[in-house]
Amino acid sequence: MTMIPLEDIASLRKEYKRGDLIESSIPQHPLQLFAEWFTEAGPMGILEPNAMILSTVSQDGKPSARTVLLKGIESEAFVFFTNYESKKAQDIDHNPSVSLVFLWLEAERQIRIEGIASRISPEESRAYFKTRPRESQLGAWASRQSAIIANREALEARFKEMEERFKDQDEIPMPDFWGGYAIVPSSIEFWQGRIGRLHDRIVYEKQDDVWTQYRLNP
């Protein structure tokens, strides 16, 4: 097996010079700052600023992380959609405490979120499902997410089955095993890279429905 020399990895360095994060110039509410950063992300060349790393913990205490897509912020909650039979959904059903990470390297920014996840209503999920491209709707039916499958051909055959099943229907119904989660944050940390690794870290924490903020050492 070819190995990358450790010294080559250790020598990778980048100076962060794109911005700062000062208490006197940031809003009191974290979602306002999130909206400002999110709006700025696209023009900075970030292809999918809504990509976020979701971390969960299984019933036997094993952590797991994967990238999902933010599809909205409703009532101060971060919303994404998935198969309710997937590993992430099983983890959440056991332990609803989760974390999110938005990593925007081109902006030299990171946002870490901790909160509680819960399913949104079927009506809300159906409303979003209707907006998805038809192929994505068929994919939701075809994939038993996280379950073992023999090969790629088996997955494509399953997709063909769904195409045939719904070929005469203009509107594809949402599977009952699919839907959304809303993550209500209790803590949001904003990280801005700075020169000399003296990064800015501002944490917003919710206590008794009031957001407070403080600075952490880098």
C-alpha positions as CSV (number, residue, x, y, z in Angstrom):
1,M,0.0,0.0,0.0
2,T,1.4,3.4,-1.0
3,M,1.6,5.8,2.0
4,I,1.8,9.5,1.9
5,P,4.8,10.6,3.9
6,L,3.8,12.1,7.2
7,E,6.1,15.0,6.8
8,D,4.3,15.9,3.5
9,I,1.0,16.1,5.4
10,A,2.5,18.0,8.3
11,S,3.9,20.6,6.0
12,L,0.5,21.6,4.5
13,R,-0.2,25.1,5.8
14,K,-2.5,28.0,4.9
15,E,-2.7,31.5,6.4
16,Y,-6.2,32.7,7.0
17,K,-6.6,36.4,6.1
18,R,-10.1,36.8,4.7
19,G,-11.9,38.3,7.7
20,D,-12.6,38.7,11.4
21,L,-15.3,38.1,13.9
22,I,-15.6,40.9,16.5
23,E,-18.4,41.1,19.1
24,S,-19.1,44.7,18.5
25,S,-20.0,44.1,14.8
26,I,-22.1,40.9,15.0
27,P,-25.9,40.6,15.5
28,Q,-27.4,39.4,18.8
29,H,-29.3,36.5,17.2
30,P,-27.2,33.7,15.7
31,L,-29.5,32.9,12.8
32,Q,-29.1,36.5,11.6
33,L,-25.3,36.0,11.5
34,F,-25.9,32.5,9.8
35,A,-28.0,34.2,7.2
36,E,-25.3,36.8,6.5
37,W,-22.6,34.2,6.2
38,F,-24.8,31.9,4.1
39,T,-25.6,34.8,1.7
40,E,-21.9,35.6,1.3
41,A,-20.9,32.0,0.7
42,G,-22.1,31.6,-2.9
43,P,-20.2,34.7,-4.2
44,M,-17.0,33.3,-2.6
45,G,-17.1,30.3,-4.8
46,I,-18.6,27.7,-2.4
47,L,-20.5,25.3,-4.6
48,E,-23.0,23.9,-2.1
49,P,-23.1,26.2,1.0
50,N,-26.1,24.1,2.2
51,A,-24.0,21.0,2.6
52,M,-23.6,20.2,6.3
53,I,-22.0,17.3,8.2
54,L,-24.6,15.7,10.5
55,S,-23.2,13.7,13.4
56,T,-25.3,11.2,15.4
57,V,-24.7,8.6,18.0
58,S,-26.0,5.0,17.7
59,Q,-27.8,3.0,20.4
60,D,-24.5,1.3,21.4
61,G,-22.7,4.7,21.7
62,K,-20.9,4.8,18.3
63,P,-20.6,8.2,16.6
64,S,-21.3,8.5,12.9
65,A,-21.0,11.5,10.6
66,R,-22.2,12.1,7.0
67,T,-23.0,15.0,4.7
68,V,-26.6,16.0,4.2
69,L,-28.2,19.1,2.6
70,L,-29.9,21.9,4.5
71,K,-33.3,22.5,2.8
72,G,-34.6,25.3,4.9
73,I,-34.8,27.0,8.3
74,E,-38.2,27.0,9.8
75,S,-39.1,28.4,13.3
76,E,-35.4,28.7,14.0
77,A,-34.8,25.0,13.2
78,F,-32.5,23.5,10.5
79,V,-34.4,21.2,8.2
80,F,-33.2,18.3,6.1
81,F,-34.8,15.2,4.5
82,T,-34.0,11.5,4.5
83,N,-35.2,7.9,4.6
84,Y,-36.7,7.2,8.0
85,E,-35.2,3.7,7.8
86,S,-31.6,4.9,7.3
87,K,-28.9,4.7,9.9
88,K,-29.0,8.4,10.7
89,A,-32.8,8.1,11.3
90,Q,-32.3,5.1,13.6
91,D,-29.7,6.9,15.5
92,I,-31.9,10.0,15.9
93,D,-34.8,7.9,17.1
94,H,-32.6,6.5,19.8
95,N,-30.8,9.7,20.7
96,P,-32.1,13.0,19.2
97,S,-29.0,15.0,20.3
98,V,-27.1,15.8,17.1
99,S,-24.5,18.2,15.7
100,L,-24.1,19.9,12.4
101,V,-21.0,21.4,10.8
102,F,-20.9,23.8,7.9
103,L,-17.3,24.0,6.5
104,W,-16.7,26.8,4.0
105,L,-13.0,26.6,3.2
106,E,-13.1,29.3,0.6
107,A,-14.5,31.8,3.1
108,E,-12.2,30.4,5.9
109,R,-15.3,29.9,8.0
110,Q,-16.9,27.1,9.9
111,I,-20.2,26.9,11.8
112,R,-20.8,24.2,14.5
113,I,-24.3,23.6,15.7
114,E,-25.6,21.4,18.6
115,G,-29.3,20.7,19.0
116,I,-32.2,18.3,19.2
117,A,-33.7,16.6,16.1
118,S,-37.3,15.7,15.6
119,R,-39.5,14.6,12.7
120,I,-41.5,17.3,11.0
121,S,-45.1,16.7,10.1
122,P,-46.0,14.5,7.1
123,E,-47.8,17.5,5.6
124,E,-44.6,19.5,5.6
125,S,-42.6,16.6,4.2
126,R,-45.1,16.1,1.4
127,A,-45.0,19.8,0.5
128,Y,-41.3,19.5,0.0
129,F,-41.4,16.1,-1.7
130,K,-43.6,17.6,-4.4
131,T,-40.9,20.1,-5.3
132,R,-38.3,17.5,-5.9
133,P,-37.3,16.4,-9.5
134,R,-39.2,13.3,-10.6
135,E,-36.0,11.2,-10.7
136,S,-35.3,12.2,-7.1
137,Q,-38.8,11.2,-6.1
138,L,-38.3,7.8,-7.8
139,G,-34.9,7.5,-6.1
140,A,-36.6,7.9,-2.7
141,W,-38.8,4.9,-3.5
142,A,-36.0,2.8,-5.1
143,S,-33.4,3.1,-2.3
144,R,-33.7,1.4,1.0
145,Q,-31.1,3.7,2.4
146,S,-28.3,2.2,4.4
147,A,-29.4,-1.4,3.7
148,I,-27.0,-3.7,2.1
149,I,-27.5,-4.3,-1.7
150,A,-25.8,-6.8,-3.9
151,N,-24.5,-4.4,-6.6
152,R,-25.2,-1.3,-8.7
153,E,-27.2,-3.3,-11.2
154,A,-29.7,-4.3,-8.4
155,L,-30.2,-0.6,-7.5
156,E,-30.7,0.4,-11.1
157,A,-33.2,-2.5,-11.6
158,R,-35.1,-1.3,-8.5
159,F,-35.2,2.2,-10.0
160,K,-36.6,0.8,-13.3
161,E,-39.3,-1.0,-11.3
162,M,-40.3,2.4,-9.7
163,E,-40.3,4.0,-13.2
164,E,-42.7,1.3,-14.4
165,R,-44.8,1.4,-11.3
166,F,-45.5,5.2,-11.5
167,K,-45.3,5.7,-15.3
168,D,-48.9,6.6,-15.6
169,Q,-49.0,9.0,-12.6
170,D,-48.2,12.6,-13.1
171,E,-47.6,13.0,-9.4
172,I,-45.6,10.5,-7.4
173,P,-46.7,10.1,-3.8
174,M,-44.2,10.5,-1.0
175,P,-43.1,7.1,0.6
176,D,-44.3,6.7,4.2
177,F,-40.7,5.8,5.1
178,W,-39.4,9.2,3.9
179,G,-39.5,12.7,5.4
180,G,-37.9,15.6,7.2
181,Y,-36.2,16.4,10.4
182,A,-36.0,19.7,12.1
183,I,-32.9,20.4,14.3
184,V,-33.6,23.0,17.0
185,P,-30.2,24.5,18.0
186,S,-29.1,25.0,21.6
187,S,-25.6,26.2,20.7
188,I,-24.1,27.7,17.5
189,E,-20.4,28.4,17.2
190,F,-19.0,30.7,14.4
191,W,-15.3,30.2,13.5
192,Q,-13.4,32.7,11.4
193,G,-9.8,31.8,10.4
194,R,-7.2,34.4,11.4
195,I,-3.4,34.9,11.0
196,G,-1.1,32.9,13.3
197,R,-3.9,30.5,14.2
198,L,-5.4,33.1,16.5
199,H,-8.8,32.3,15.1
200,D,-12.0,34.0,16.2
201,R,-14.5,31.7,17.9
202,I,-17.9,33.1,19.0
203,V,-20.4,30.9,20.6
204,Y,-24.1,31.6,20.9
205,E,-25.9,29.6,23.6
206,K,-29.6,29.4,24.3
207,Q,-30.7,29.6,27.9
208,D,-34.3,30.0,28.9
209,D,-35.2,31.0,25.3
210,V,-32.6,33.8,25.4
211,W,-29.4,33.7,23.2
212,T,-26.2,34.7,25.0
213,Q,-22.7,34.8,23.4
214,Y,-19.1,34.4,24.5
215,R,-15.7,34.0,22.9
216,L,-13.5,30.9,23.1
217,N,-9.8,30.6,22.8
218,P,-8.7,29.3,19.5
